[in-house]
Amino acid sequence: SIGLISTPPSLRARFPRDQKQMRSLTVVLCLLGCLLPLVSSSAVPTALPRLPRHPSVYELNTRVVVNELKQKLGRASLDDIPDTTLDELERAGFDIVYLLGVWQTGKYGMDMAKRLCKDAGLPDADAACSPFSITAYTVHKDFGGDGALARLRARLNLRGMRLMVDFVPNHLAVDHTWTAQKPHMFVQGTTDELAREPVNYFQSGSLVLAHGRDPYFDGWEDTAQLNYGVADTRKEMEGLLCKTAAMADGLRCDMAMLVCPEILEQTWGSSGKLAPTGGQKGAS
């Protein structure tokens, strides 16, 4: 069973006019993460079989798969995943193929990965940006772009299988265009906080923004924390959610619990950072 998510009183007091909209988006995010793999998209052929109560999912690490194909072919994209591979998955009885990390990532995350490789004595060639440090919800250029994903989805659907991809509601990449163009949509900090907690904050132009994080660990250095206390954030992320859902048959919502009101309150509530910033009054 799925229950509605309640909002702590401190959050209701902070932006009461938008409490219903915040709850609605949170419910949408959590429900879609749970239910999208279990229903058919309008873009999916009606010939697809009904999913079983407990569908079986096969995960493919997109970058690993494409890199292995490049070693064999000299170049590769999602189009080069052989039909024979998909046939094997169909014969094995899988209902859903989950492609981990299909979205575009950026230079900041790659530079961080190269630095970590250097510290570990590994070559740059072994570096790979975190797939959850997303600069755009478009299919990575290394994988063939949106068209290649659509063609792979069609090939899976022809075999009675569905495609599932990631959606990350809690944060975006440090070098996503919004951190410069729409900084009010992110949790902001102070220069004192940056000096005291450099693992949790970063400088973005004249502002200090927070890295994405959960209540128990330090921030993820290659991410920027979205501020769901701002109406623009909820509107823009709802748009991205709908766009992403239309590109696949199901979504895996990474760290979805972090945008539940109780967790937002636990992580950021006492700091007052979820109050609208930059003159944004939380209007619907």
Backbone as CSV, one residue per row, in Angstrom:
resi,resn,N_x,N_y,N_z,CA_x,CA_y,CA_z,C_x,C_y,C_z
1,SER,0.846,-1.193,0.000,0.000,0.000,0.000,0.875,1.234,0.000
2,ILE,0.334,2.317,-0.523,1.088,3.566,-0.632,0.304,4.648,0.072
3,GLY,0.910,5.298,1.039,0.242,6.350,1.782,0.683,7.730,1.345
4,LEU,-0.114,8.744,1.613,0.285,10.115,1.316,1.377,10.545,2.275
5,ILE,2.189,11.479,1.818,3.332,11.943,2.606,2.946,13.215,3.326
6,SER,3.116,13.239,4.631,2.773,14.437,5.400,3.946,15.381,5.444
7,THR,3.649,16.665,5.680,4.677,17.696,5.730,4.852,18.177,7.154
8,PRO,6.094,18.192,7.698,6.314,18.647,9.069,5.831,20.076,9.262
9,PRO,5.343,20.433,10.465,4.834,21.777,10.720,5.835,22.873,10.401
10,SER,7.132,22.643,10.673,8.127,23.685,10.419,8.215,24.025,8.940
11,LEU,8.026,23.020,8.066,8.026,23.294,6.624,6.746,23.987,6.213
12,ARG,5.609,23.611,6.816,4.348,24.260,6.478,4.399,25.731,6.835
13,ALA,5.018,26.045,7.979,5.112,27.432,8.410,6.036,28.236,7.510
14,ARG,7.040,27.569,6.939,8.043,28.282,6.154,7.499,28.718,4.806
15,PHE,6.686,27.898,4.173,6.072,28.300,2.902,4.680,27.666,2.797
16,PRO,3.715,28.182,3.590,2.403,27.553,3.674,1.642,27.541,2.356
17,ARG,1.772,28.578,1.529,0.999,28.635,0.293,1.385,27.535,-0.682
18,ASP,2.607,27.013,-0.535,3.091,26.020,-1.487,3.151,24.621,-0.908
19,GLN,2.608,24.454,0.297,2.712,23.134,0.925,2.050,22.055,0.084
20,LYS,0.869,22.353,-0.468,0.168,21.346,-1.263,0.946,20.995,-2.507
21,GLN,1.542,22.007,-3.167,2.298,21.727,-4.389,3.544,20.901,-4.083
22,MET,4.220,21.200,-2.957,5.410,20.445,-2.597,5.055,18.990,-2.307
23,ARG,3.955,18.792,-1.562,3.519,17.428,-1.278,3.177,16.693,-2.559
24,SER,2.509,17.403,-3.481,2.092,16.758,-4.725,3.288,16.297,-5.523
25,LEU,4.312,17.159,-5.643,5.480,16.774,-6.420,6.211,15.615,-5.757
26,THR,6.300,15.637,-4.430,6.969,14.553,-3.730,6.242,13.235,-3.964
27,VAL,4.915,13.279,-3.882,4.133,12.065,-4.115,4.326,11.584,-5.545
28,VAL,4.329,12.540,-6.511,4.538,12.163,-7.910,5.883,11.478,-8.088
29,LEU,6.941,12.064,-7.500,8.275,11.479,-7.638,8.317,10.073,-7.071
30,CYS,7.785,9.890,-5.885,7.863,8.589,-5.242,6.973,7.565,-5.948
31,LEU,5.762,7.984,-6.345,4.868,7.050,-7.020,5.408,6.637,-8.372
32,LEU,5.955,7.619,-9.113,6.486,7.263,-10.425,7.649,6.292,-10.293
33,GLY,8.509,6.523,-9.300,9.631,5.608,-9.109,9.166,4.187,-8.812
34,CYS,8.011,4.074,-8.118,7.514,2.745,-7.770,6.680,2.132,-8.888
35,LEU,5.887,2.957,-9.584,4.864,2.416,-10.461,5.199,2.413,-11.937
36,LEU,6.086,3.304,-12.399,6.332,3.382,-13.829,6.791,2.066,-14.436
37,PRO,7.625,1.289,-13.763,7.988,0.010,-14.371,6.815,-0.963,-14.497
38,LEU,5.706,-0.677,-13.794,4.619,-1.631,-13.741,3.467,-1.291,-14.671
39,VAL,3.575,-0.197,-15.405,2.512,0.204,-16.310,3.100,0.480,-17.672
40,SER,2.252,0.506,-18.674,2.704,0.760,-20.027,2.628,2.237,-20.331
41,SER,3.667,2.775,-20.955,3.660,4.145,-21.444,2.777,4.214,-22.678
42,SER,2.233,5.422,-22.967,1.411,5.596,-24.155,2.207,5.353,-25.421
43,ALA,3.560,5.456,-25.320,4.406,5.258,-26.489,4.757,3.793,-26.716
44,VAL,4.370,2.932,-25.764,4.721,1.512,-25.862,3.664,0.782,-26.674
45,PRO,4.042,-0.074,-27.608,3.058,-0.813,-28.395,2.120,-1.600,-27.500
46,THR,0.835,-1.664,-27.919,-0.149,-2.385,-27.106,0.134,-3.876,-27.086
47,ALA,0.999,-4.346,-28.002,1.317,-5.770,-28.053,2.207,-6.214,-26.903
48,LEU,2.773,-5.280,-26.154,3.616,-5.671,-25.023,2.807,-6.481,-24.021
49,PRO,3.382,-7.564,-23.526,2.657,-8.377,-22.549,2.509,-7.636,-21.224
50,ARG,1.452,-7.978,-20.516,1.260,-7.410,-19.193,2.378,-7.881,-18.272
51,LEU,2.885,-6.971,-17.484,3.979,-7.338,-16.589,3.472,-8.232,-15.460
52,PRO,4.309,-9.169,-15.022,3.937,-9.987,-13.869,3.950,-9.155,-12.589
53,ARG,3.400,-9.707,-11.539,3.358,-8.997,-10.258,4.763,-8.642,-9.783
54,HIS,5.720,-9.524,-10.000,7.096,-9.279,-9.600,7.993,-9.383,-10.838
55,PRO,8.083,-8.299,-11.632,8.867,-8.369,-12.875,10.351,-8.528,-12.598
56,SER,11.041,-9.170,-13.513,12.487,-9.346,-13.391,13.196,-8.257,-14.182
57,VAL,14.237,-7.693,-13.577,14.954,-6.547,-14.149,16.409,-6.935,-14.381
58,TYR,16.931,-6.600,-15.555,18.344,-6.829,-15.863,19.023,-5.472,-16.008
59,GLU,20.064,-5.234,-15.207,20.763,-3.951,-15.230,21.973,-4.012,-16.153
60,LEU,22.110,-2.980,-16.979,23.291,-2.804,-17.818,23.952,-1.487,-17.438
61,ASN,25.234,-1.532,-17.110,25.997,-0.306,-16.881,26.335,0.265,-18.255
62,THR,25.662,1.360,-18.617,25.731,1.849,-19.993,27.156,2.144,-20.431
63,ARG,27.916,2.833,-19.597,29.272,3.197,-20.012,30.157,1.963,-20.181
64,VAL,30.035,1.000,-19.294,30.830,-0.221,-19.424,30.480,-0.945,-20.719
65,VAL,29.190,-1.069,-20.989,28.753,-1.774,-22.198,29.269,-1.075,-23.449
66,VAL,29.096,0.254,-23.522,29.525,0.993,-24.711,31.049,0.956,-24.851
67,ASN,31.768,1.089,-23.742,33.238,1.038,-23.820,33.735,-0.323,-24.298
68,GLU,33.099,-1.393,-23.854,33.496,-2.729,-24.322,33.238,-2.874,-25.823
69,LEU,32.136,-2.314,-26.296,31.847,-2.357,-27.730,32.857,-1.519,-28.520
70,LYS,33.288,-0.402,-27.941,34.282,0.437,-28.613,35.596,-0.305,-28.795
71,GLN,35.964,-1.087,-27.790,37.212,-1.854,-27.886,37.156,-2.870,-29.022
72,LYS,35.958,-3.368,-29.308,35.805,-4.345,-30.385,35.629,-3.683,-31.750
73,LEU,34.870,-2.570,-31.769,34.452,-1.992,-33.045,35.211,-0.728,-33.426
74,GLY,35.915,-0.141,-32.473,36.599,1.127,-32.730,35.736,2.331,-32.430
75,ARG,34.462,2.195,-32.512,33.487,3.223,-32.135,32.210,2.495,-31.778
76,ALA,31.340,3.139,-30.982,30.122,2.446,-30.572,29.128,3.420,-29.964
77,SER,27.875,3.038,-29.988,26.795,3.751,-29.327,25.771,2.710,-28.880
78,LEU,24.646,3.167,-28.362,23.590,2.224,-27.978,23.081,1.440,-29.180
79,ASP,23.216,2.006,-30.376,22.790,1.294,-31.590,23.603,0.016,-31.824
80,ASP,24.797,-0.039,-31.243,25.687,-1.172,-31.495,25.510,-2.317,-30.502
81,ILE,24.614,-2.152,-29.530,24.293,-3.296,-28.670,23.637,-4.345,-29.554
82,PRO,24.223,-5.519,-29.669,23.751,-6.501,-30.662,22.329,-6.987,-30.378
83,ASP,21.608,-7.256,-31.442,20.294,-7.878,-31.290,20.411,-9.217,-30.578
84,THR,21.537,-9.904,-30.791,21.709,-11.209,-30.138,21.736,-11.070,-28.614
85,THR,22.297,-9.940,-28.131,22.303,-9.699,-26.683,20.878,-9.525,-26.171
86,LEU,20.080,-8.769,-26.901,18.691,-8.556,-26.503,17.901,-9.863,-26.604
87,ASP,18.209,-10.664,-27.619,17.546,-11.968,-27.754,17.839,-12.858,-26.552
88,GLU,19.087,-12.813,-26.085,19.462,-13.624,-24.919,18.695,-13.186,-23.681
89,LEU,18.526,-11.865,-23.507,17.780,-11.353,-22.356,16.315,-11.766,-22.439
90,GLU,15.769,-11.747,-23.663,14.378,-12.187,-23.836,14.245,-13.670,-23.486
91,ARG,15.161,-14.492,-23.992,15.084,-15.933,-23.715,15.248,-16.238,-22.228
92,ALA,16.035,-15.386,-21.548,16.261,-15.591,-20.115,15.041,-15.195,-19.282
93,GLY,14.070,-14.538,-19.919,12.827,-14.232,-19.223,12.771,-12.879,-18.541
94,PHE,13.681,-11.967,-18.893,13.652,-10.648,-18.261,12.528,-9.797,-18.832
95,ASP,11.898,-9.016,-17.941,10.788,-8.146,-18.327,11.236,-6.714,-18.604
96,ILE,12.268,-6.274,-17.878,12.722,-4.880,-17.950,14.239,-4.855,-18.052
97,VAL,14.751,-4.012,-18.932,16.193,-3.763,-18.997,16.433,-2.358,-18.458
98,TYR,17.218,-2.281,-17.387,17.543,-1.005,-16.741,18.916,-0.556,-17.209
99,LEU,18.957,0.598,-17.894,20.216,1.186,-18.338,20.696,2.183,-17.289
100,LEU,21.719,1.807,-16.564,22.297,2.690,-15.555,23.124,3.780,-16.235
101,GLY,22.824,5.042,-15.923,23.693,6.137,-16.314,23.691,6.493,-17.785
102,VAL,22.517,6.804,-18.345,22.470,7.154,-19.771,22.607,8.653,-20.025
103,TRP,22.463,9.493,-18.985,22.328,10.928,-19.204,23.674,11.642,-19.335
104,GLN,23.601,12.853,-19.872,24.809,13.642,-20.120,25.450,14.087,-18.807
105,THR,26.737,13.886,-18.703,27.513,14.383,-17.567,28.518,15.416,-18.079
106,GLY,29.256,16.051,-17.164,30.059,17.201,-17.574,31.529,17.135,-17.192
107,LYS,32.205,18.226,-17.492,33.652,18.329,-17.287,34.014,18.297,-15.805
108,TYR,33.196,18.929,-14.960,33.515,18.991,-13.532,33.621,17.582,-12.951
109,GLY,32.631,16.756,-13.256,32.642,15.392,-12.735,33.775,14.568,-13.300
110,MET,34.094,14.775,-14.585,35.192,14.026,-15.189,36.535,14.444,-14.607
111,ASP,36.728,15.751,-14.397,37.975,16.220,-13.789,38.144,15.645,-12.389
112,MET,37.040,15.570,-11.651,37.080,14.977,-10.306,37.464,13.500,-10.405
113,ALA,36.891,12.784,-11.372,37.199,11.360,-11.534,38.671,11.156,-11.895
114,LYS,39.208,12.015,-12.753,40.621,11.903,-13.125,41.522,12.161,-11.927
115,ARG,41.119,13.105,-11.084,41.911,13.393,-9.887,41.930,12.186,-8.951
116,LEU,40.780,11.545,-8.789,40.712,10.366,-7.932,41.537,9.218,-8.508
117,CYS,41.500,9.082,-9.837,42.314,8.042,-10.477,43.801,8.307,-10.257
118,LYS,44.197,9.567,-10.395,45.603,9.922,-10.188,46.034,9.590,-8.770
119,ASP,45.182,9.922,-7.786,45.500,9.625,-6.386,45.652,8.122,-6.150
120,ALA,44.908,7.332,-6.958,44.964,5.877,-6.803,46.002,5.229,-7.711
121,GLY,46.763,6.056,-8.458,47.775,5.516,-9.350,47.214,4.900,-10.615
122,LEU,46.016,5.335,-11.025,45.373,4.810,-12.221,45.445,5.824,-13.358
123,PRO,45.406,5.375,-14.614,45.468,6.294,-15.750,44.154,7.032,-15.966
124,ASP,44.221,8.174,-16.670,43.019,8.943,-16.982,41.999,8.109,-17.744
125,ALA,42.481,7.153,-18.505,41.579,6.334,-19.316,40.593,5.550,-18.454
126,ASP,40.932,5.350,-17.181,40.046,4.608,-16.281,39.006,5.505,-15.614
127,ALA,39.102,6.820,-15.842,38.208,7.760,-15.173,36.825,7.764,-15.826
128,ALA,35.805,7.842,-14.997,34.431,7.953,-15.482,33.647,8.811,-14.504
129,CYS,32.941,9.797,-15.033,32.127,10.677,-14.196,30.988,9.880,-13.559
130,SER,30.594,10.258,-12.372,29.429,9.639,-11.749,28.208,9.825,-12.655
131,PRO,27.430,8.766,-12.907,26.240,8.915,-13.747,25.138,9.725,-13.095
132,PHE,25.303,10.039,-11.802,24.278,10.803,-11.095,24.659,12.272,-10.947
133,SER,25.751,12.677,-11.596,26.138,14.084,-11.676,25.709,14.573,-13.056
134,ILE,24.438,14.863,-13.195,23.805,15.054,-14.506,23.797,16.529,-14.904
135,THR,24.329,16.816,-16.089,24.312,18.184,-16.623,23.125,18.423,-17.537
136,ALA,22.501,17.376,-18.049,21.314,17.515,-18.906,20.625,16.169,-19.017
137,TYR,19.280,16.202,-19.001,18.527,14.974,-19.220,18.347,14.738,-20.716
138,THR,19.504,14.627,-21.377,19.591,14.157,-22.752,20.585,13.004,-22.735
139,VAL,20.400,12.048,-23.640,21.284,10.893,-23.636,22.704,11.331,-23.964
140,HIS,23.669,10.808,-23.228,25.072,11.204,-23.359,25.525,11.095,-24.816
141,LYS,26.268,12.103,-25.249,26.758,12.110,-26.634,27.622,10.882,-26.918
142,ASP,28.309,10.369,-25.907,29.133,9.167,-26.103,28.288,7.927,-26.400
143,PHE,26.996,7.987,-26.085,26.128,6.827,-26.251,25.221,6.945,-27.469
144,GLY,25.324,8.063,-28.207,24.543,8.202,-29.430,23.365,9.147,-29.354
145,GLY,23.166,9.805,-28.208,22.089,10.784,-28.108,20.710,10.159,-27.952
146,ASP,19.691,11.040,-27.910,18.319,10.601,-27.654,17.817,9.598,-28.690
147,GLY,18.224,9.785,-29.942,17.759,8.878,-30.994,18.189,7.449,-30.768
148,ALA,19.412,7.272,-30.300,19.913,5.918,-30.062,19.131,5.243,-28.933
149,LEU,18.764,6.012,-27.909,17.976,5.431,-26.818,16.591,5.028,-27.325
150,ALA,15.973,5.883,-28.143,14.646,5.579,-28.672,14.682,4.307,-29.520
151,ARG,15.737,4.143,-30.300,15.844,2.940,-31.140,16.070,1.689,-30.292
152,LEU,16.867,1.823,-29.224,17.065,0.671,-28.340,15.764,0.304,-27.641
153,ARG,15.026,1.303,-27.204,13.729,1.041,-26.567,12.811,0.290,-27.530
154,ALA,12.783,0.719,-28.793,11.938,0.050,-29.776,12.364,-1.403,-29.968
155,ARG,13.664,-1.650,-29.982,14.151,-3.026,-30.150,13.768,-3.894,-28.950
156,LEU,13.824,-3.314,-27.756,13.406,-4.049,-26.563,11.910,-4.333,-26.605
157,ASN,11.123,-3.304,-26.956,9.671,-3.468,-26.999,9.255,-4.556,-27.984
158,LEU,9.960,-4.652,-29.109,9.649,-5.693,-30.094,9.825,-7.092,-29.512
159,ARG,10.670,-7.178,-28.476,10.919,-8.473,-27.828,10.091,-8.623,-26.556
160,GLY,9.136,-7.711,-26.354,8.273,-7.797,-25.187,8.901,-7.305,-23.903
161,MET,10.024,-6.592,-24.003,10.701,-6.066,-22.813,10.555,-4.547,-22.762
162,ARG,10.692,-4.009,-21.572,10.578,-2.572,-21.363,11.932,-1.982,-20.970
163,LEU,12.056,-0.678,-21.188,13.288,0.047,-20.868,13.084,0.911,-19.632
164,MET,14.035,0.843,-18.685,14.005,1.686,-17.500,15.303,2.490,-17.422
165,VAL,15.184,3.778,-17.043,16.349,4.652,-16.913,16.276,5.393,-15.578
166,ASP,17.318,6.170,-15.291,17.414,6.885,-14.013,16.717,8.243,-14.048
167,PHE,16.242,8.643,-12.874,15.872,10.040,-12.614,16.370,10.370,-11.222
168,VAL,17.031,11.526,-11.077,17.635,11.913,-9.796,16.979,13.205,-9.309
169,PRO,15.977,13.121,-8.431,15.241,14.330,-8.039,15.972,15.247,-7.077
170,ASN,16.948,14.732,-6.338,17.542,15.509,-5.254,18.557,16.546,-5.702
171,HIS,19.281,16.293,-6.785,20.391,17.175,-7.140,20.703,17.106,-8.626
172,LEU,21.506,18.068,-9.054,22.036,18.110,-10.418,23.547,18.276,-10.322
173,ALA,24.220,18.261,-11.467,25.672,18.435,-11.468,26.060,19.858,-11.073
174,VAL,27.241,19.987,-10.480,27.780,21.304,-10.145,27.817,22.212,-11.374
175,ASP,28.143,21.616,-12.549,28.258,22.429,-13.764,27.009,22.349,-14.641
176,HIS,25.869,22.000,-14.067,24.610,22.159,-14.789,24.386,23.653,-15.046
177,THR,23.790,23.991,-16.175,23.610,25.407,-16.524,22.778,26.158,-15.494
178,TRP,21.900,25.466,-14.785,21.049,26.149,-13.821,21.825,26.729,-12.643
179,THR,22.966,26.153,-12.276,23.694,26.696,-11.122,24.157,28.124,-11.398
180,ALA,24.397,28.451,-12.662,24.782,29.817,-13.030,23.571,30.651,-13.426
181,GLN,22.616,30.045,-14.125,21.492,30.800,-14.672,20.323,30.931,-13.714
182,LYS,20.138,29.943,-12.822,18.998,29.933,-11.905,19.444,29.516,-10.507
183,PRO,20.416,30.232,-9.931,20.962,29.786,-8.641,19.954,29.801,-7.500
184,HIS,18.863,30.567,-7.647,17.860,30.596,-6.580,17.162,29.255,-6.416
185,MET,17.323,28.359,-7.396,16.690,27.050,-7.327,17.511,26.042,-6.525
186,PHE,18.630,26.470,-5.972,19.509,25.569,-5.218,19.642,26.056,-3.778
187,VAL,19.959,25.128,-2.891,20.213,25.484,-1.495,21.501,26.315,-1.433
188,GLN,21.417,27.454,-0.760,22.556,28.359,-0.697,23.180,28.361,0.699
189,GLY,24.469,28.688,0.723,25.203,28.759,1.978,25.887,30.108,2.118
190,THR,26.795,30.199,3.075,27.543,31.429,3.326,29.034,31.152,3.185
191,THR,29.814,32.213,3.101,31.263,32.036,3.013,31.802,31.380,4.284
192,ASP,31.186,31.667,5.415,31.607,31.024,6.665,31.357,29.517,6.611
193,GLU,30.199,29.131,6.079,29.890,27.704,5.963,30.832,27.020,4.978
194,LEU,31.172,27.717,3.902,32.106,27.153,2.930,33.467,26.914,3.566
195,ALA,33.923,27.872,4.388,35.217,27.724,5.051,35.180,26.605,6.093
196,ARG,34.035,26.474,6.771,33.912,25.486,7.845,33.612,24.084,7.311
197,GLU,32.846,24.012,6.202,32.423,22.715,5.663,32.667,22.670,4.152
198,PRO,33.903,22.675,3.717,34.178,22.677,2.267,33.679,21.426,1.546
199,VAL,33.407,20.355,2.303,32.869,19.146,1.662,31.380,19.282,1.363
200,ASN,30.727,20.272,1.961,29.285,20.421,1.790,28.871,21.630,0.963
201,TYR,29.830,22.528,0.650,29.507,23.744,-0.086,30.566,24.017,-1.141
202,PHE,30.191,24.821,-2.153,31.144,25.214,-3.194,30.822,26.622,-3.675
203,GLN,31.825,27.266,-4.224,31.662,28.616,-4.751,31.112,28.539,-6.170
204,SER,30.050,29.299,-6.443,29.460,29.378,-7.776,29.276,30.848,-8.113
205,GLY,30.234,31.415,-8.835,30.210,32.849,-9.078,30.340,33.600,-7.775
206,SER,29.418,34.510,-7.511,29.466,35.288,-6.266,28.721,34.596,-5.131
207,LEU,28.111,33.439,-5.408,27.292,32.746,-4.414,27.971,31.487,-3.908
208,VAL,27.519,31.035,-2.769,27.929,29.740,-2.222,26.714,28.822,-2.294
209,LEU,26.870,27.690,-2.946,25.792,26.715,-3.062,26.167,25.431,-2.323
210,ALA,25.136,24.662,-1.980,25.347,23.414,-1.239,25.475,22.239,-2.202
211,HIS,26.331,21.304,-1.846,26.377,20.040,-2.571,25.176,19.190,-2.165
212,GLY,24.736,18.311,-3.093,23.701,17.363,-2.751,24.173,16.446,-1.632
213,ARG,23.238,16.099,-0.740,23.634,15.231,0.373,22.405,14.611,1.012
214,ASP,22.649,13.626,1.883,21.581,13.080,2.714,21.882,13.456,4.163
215,PRO,21.005,13.114,5.109,21.197,13.608,6.473,22.424,13.038,7.193
216,TYR,22.990,11.936,6.690,23.973,11.208,7.482,25.409,11.293,6.977
217,PHE,25.611,11.817,5.772,26.946,11.812,5.186,27.284,13.175,4.582
218,ASP,28.571,13.360,4.296,29.004,14.592,3.647,28.432,14.684,2.246
219,GLY,28.483,15.900,1.681,27.929,16.139,0.361,28.696,15.421,-0.737
220,TRP,27.986,15.194,-1.857,28.609,14.618,-3.050,29.243,15.771,-3.836
221,GLU,30.549,15.737,-3.942,31.329,16.881,-4.413,30.964,17.342,-5.823
222,ASP,30.447,16.455,-6.653,30.147,16.815,-8.038,28.683,17.200,-8.253
223,THR,27.930,17.435,-7.156,26.506,17.742,-7.277,26.133,19.044,-6.592
224,ALA,24.976,19.593,-6.972,24.411,20.796,-6.357,23.009,20.466,-5.861
225,GLN,22.725,20.818,-4.615,21.469,20.462,-3.959,20.325,21.371,-4.408
226,LEU,19.281,20.768,-4.972,18.097,21.527,-5.354,17.325,21.965,-4.120
227,ASN,16.680,23.141,-4.215,15.917,23.696,-3.104,14.429,23.582,-3.426
228,TYR,13.776,22.587,-2.821,12.358,22.374,-3.086,11.471,23.331,-2.307
229,GLY,12.064,24.265,-1.577,11.295,25.340,-0.980,10.951,26.424,-1.979
230,VAL,11.474,26.326,-3.193,11.273,27.328,-4.240,10.324,26.778,-5.295
231,ALA,9.308,27.559,-5.638,8.301,27.109,-6.596,8.917,26.790,-7.954
232,ASP,9.878,27.606,-8.393,10.508,27.371,-9.693,11.188,26.008,-9.742
233,THR,11.795,25.600,-8.647,12.469,24.304,-8.605,11.469,23.185,-8.818
234,ARG,10.355,23.257,-8.106,9.346,22.209,-8.234,8.783,22.160,-9.659
235,LYS,8.545,23.319,-10.231,7.992,23.372,-11.589,8.979,22.810,-12.611
236,GLU,10.234,23.233,-12.520,11.240,22.788,-13.494,11.516,21.286,-13.359
237,MET,11.598,20.794,-12.132,11.875,19.375,-11.943,10.684,18.509,-12.338
238,GLU,9.481,19.016,-12.146,8.311,18.290,-12.619,8.359,18.158,-14.138
239,GLY,8.786,19.229,-14.815,8.930,19.173,-16.265,9.972,18.161,-16.700
240,LEU,11.120,18.131,-16.007,12.158,17.152,-16.334,11.677,15.722,-16.075
241,LEU,10.924,15.556,-15.003,10.394,14.232,-14.676,9.490,13.718,-15.791
242,CYS,8.594,14.577,-16.272,7.674,14.170,-17.331,8.426,13.899,-18.632
243,LYS,9.418,14.747,-18.944,10.217,14.530,-20.157,10.931,13.187,-20.098
244,THR,11.554,12.910,-18.969,12.325,11.681,-18.816,11.418,10.455,-18.875
245,ALA,10.252,10.547,-18.236,9.318,9.424,-18.228,8.848,9.078,-19.635
246,ALA,8.762,10.093,-20.503,8.303,9.853,-21.879,9.357,9.161,-22.734
247,MET,10.605,9.145,-22.258,11.697,8.576,-23.041,11.945,7.102,-22.737
248,ALA,11.213,6.563,-21.765,11.410,5.171,-21.367,10.084,4.599,-20.914
249,ASP,10.109,3.340,-20.485,8.907,2.678,-20.002,8.842,2.656,-18.480
250,GLY,9.913,3.079,-17.842,9.951,3.118,-16.396,11.124,3.942,-15.914
251,LEU,11.029,4.451,-14.698,12.105,5.241,-14.093,12.543,4.607,-12.783
252,ARG,13.835,4.619,-12.563,14.391,4.316,-11.247,14.767,5.650,-10.632
253,CYS,14.052,6.063,-9.576,14.318,7.354,-8.945,15.427,7.192,-7.908
254,ASP,16.623,7.652,-8.261,17.786,7.500,-7.395,17.655,8.402,-6.173
255,MET,17.870,7.838,-5.000,17.794,8.579,-3.727,16.480,9.343,-3.605
256,ALA,15.375,8.716,-4.030,14.081,9.391,-4.069,13.637,9.862,-2.687
257,MET,14.048,9.144,-1.643,13.579,9.499,-0.306,14.080,10.867,0.134
258,LEU,15.151,11.364,-0.502,15.735,12.634,-0.060,14.834,13.828,-0.328
259,VAL,13.825,13.683,-1.205,12.908,14.798,-1.450,11.588,14.623,-0.711
260,CYS,11.466,13.574,0.107,10.309,13.471,0.984,10.409,14.572,2.042
261,PRO,9.287,15.247,2.352,9.351,16.392,3.277,10.041,16.093,4.599
262,GLU,9.804,14.874,5.144,10.440,14.563,6.434,11.966,14.538,6.326
263,ILE,12.473,14.018,5.192,13.919,13.929,5.022,14.508,15.305,4.706
264,LEU,13.802,16.078,3.894,14.251,17.455,3.648,14.359,18.226,4.963
265,GLU,13.362,18.023,5.807,13.381,18.697,7.108,14.563,18.222,7.949
266,GLN,14.826,16.925,7.933,15.927,16.375,8.713,17.274,16.888,8.223
267,THR,17.416,17.031,6.888,18.694,17.429,6.320,18.918,18.934,6.386
268,TRP,17.874,19.710,6.085,18.052,21.154,5.912,17.152,22.018,6.789
269,GLY,16.116,21.410,7.394,15.089,22.210,8.050,15.578,23.136,9.138
270,SER,16.421,22.650,10.024,16.858,23.478,11.156,17.690,24.667,10.712
271,SER,18.265,24.587,9.496,19.104,25.682,8.999,18.292,26.804,8.373
272,GLY,17.021,26.537,8.085,16.189,27.529,7.409,16.510,27.668,5.934
273,LYS,17.320,26.768,5.390,17.777,26.932,4.006,16.709,26.588,2.971
274,LEU,15.618,25.948,3.376,14.569,25.643,2.417,13.607,26.802,2.226
275,ALA,13.807,27.898,2.962,13.014,29.095,2.699,13.380,29.607,1.312
276,PRO,12.390,30.153,0.570,12.703,30.683,-0.764,13.825,31.705,-0.723
277,THR,14.702,31.657,-1.740,15.852,32.555,-1.802,15.784,33.415,-3.047
278,GLY,16.613,34.437,-3.095,16.732,35.278,-4.291,15.471,36.031,-4.634
279,GLY,14.673,36.391,-3.638,13.445,37.137,-3.902,12.288,36.259,-4.333
280,GLN,12.518,34.947,-4.455,11.470,34.016,-4.863,10.533,33.817,-3.677
281,LYS,9.243,34.104,-3.881,8.285,34.032,-2.788,7.471,32.755,-2.753
282,GLY,7.860,31.797,-3.593,7.159,30.517,-3.554,5.787,30.556,-4.170
283,ALA,5.536,31.517,-5.059,4.237,31.595,-5.704,4.003,30.389,-6.591
284,SER,2.759,29.941,-6.657,2.440,28.770,-7.467,2.588,29.089,-8.942
